[in-house]
Amino acid sequence: MTAPAARTGSGTDFTALPARRVMFVHAHPDDEVIGTGVSIASYAAAPDTAVTLVTCTLGEMGEVLVPELINLRSDLGDQLGGYRMGELTAACVALGVTDHRFLGGAGRWRDSGMMGTPGNDDPRCLWRADIDTATAALVRIVREVRPQVLVTYDENGGYGHPDHIRAHELTARAFDVAADAAFAPDAGPRWQPLKLYETAMPRSAIQAGIDYFRSSGAGQELFAGVESAEDVPMAVPDEAVTTEIQAHPYYEAKIAAMRAHATQMTTDGFFFALADGIGHHAWGTEYYVLTRGERGPGAGPYGRETDLFAGLDLNVRG
């Protein structure tokens, strides 16, 4: 499911690329939906805008929440990765993504499992990948599609998963070296992205979720021992969030993409419980922290950008 740039006899015709180009780099199938689903869908639907989704692994070590598919699990049939490829294809259709790539090709690097588990020691896993080799694979895509904007996780991968951490490291490094002609010289003409964003969840949004579940009586076990968002490690201070994408018209697309990942998200689980409650607000707005590049003009009490391309000169192509 790729849409490479137009080709000419002398190579890539970069003048044929859309004016706005954004690349999202995620660790596993389903990650693209949870934190960036409405952003992806809104940009995929926007005119003269190209969205590229890069997924680093097949998610082979994920849970299987569908009883009749339990044999797909890594410790049983170990066929989950192949199945999740189909789920991701369906999710991409729901989000309008037409350019999806697996880093290095499907199955090049394996899901590492949660931090501290045996999967971390598998020589095939992303956590054990040679950094230069994996970065070169990502740089090859960056130099082909030439995004002005890259999006991934923060340095802790949001919640400490090794593949999320590695995705952050690879994306940040690709941002820095894609314009270096000496790095991976066979990976195409150099290109310098202009902005790097990390996904974020502001404390106020997490607090709203805690308050909803407490008032509704649902999901109490999710917040056992949690008094407030201050107790949630992944919570980002509201004033640190630089960018807020409100894309409520794409809420249903995000929900459809969530449903596509049926082995990972059940309709009676946390994500859909939130969707049934404060979902339009919780799932229709996504947040980011700009860590490289110049911040564009913003609005509201924190002066947040409302567009990942804010402040960029989009008259410059190629």
Salt bridges, closest charged atoms under 4 A:
ASP30 OD2 - ARG84 NH2 3.66
ASP31 OD2 - HIS28 ND1 3.01
ASP31 OD2 - HIS164 NE2 3.20
GLU32 OE2 - HIS261 NE2 2.68
ASP48 OD2 - ARG317 NH2 2.96
ASP75 OD1 - ARG73 NE 2.69
ASP78 OD1 - ARG110 NH2 2.99
ASP99 OD1 - ARG101 NE 2.47
ASP111 OD1 - HIS28 NE2 3.44
ASP111 OD1 - HIS161 NE2 3.99
ASP121 OD1 - ARG128 NH2 3.21
ASP122 OD2 - ARG110 NE 3.73
ASP122 OD2 - ARG124 NH2 2.74
ASP132 OD1 - ARG173 NH1 2.72
GLU144 OE1 - ARG101 NH1 3.33
ASP163 OD2 - HIS28 NE2 2.88
GLU169 OE1 - ARG166 NH1 2.17
ASP176 OD1 - ARG292 NE 3.06
ASP186 OD2 - ARG140 NH2 3.80
GLU198 OE2 - HIS168 ND1 3.70
GLU230 OE1 - ARG203 NH1 3.71
ASP238 OD2 - ARG304 NH2 3.66
GLU244 OE1 - ARG304 NH1 2.73
GLU286 OE2 - LYS254 NZ 2.77
GLU305 OE2 - LYS195 NZ 2.74
ASP307 OD2 - ARG20 NH1 3.47
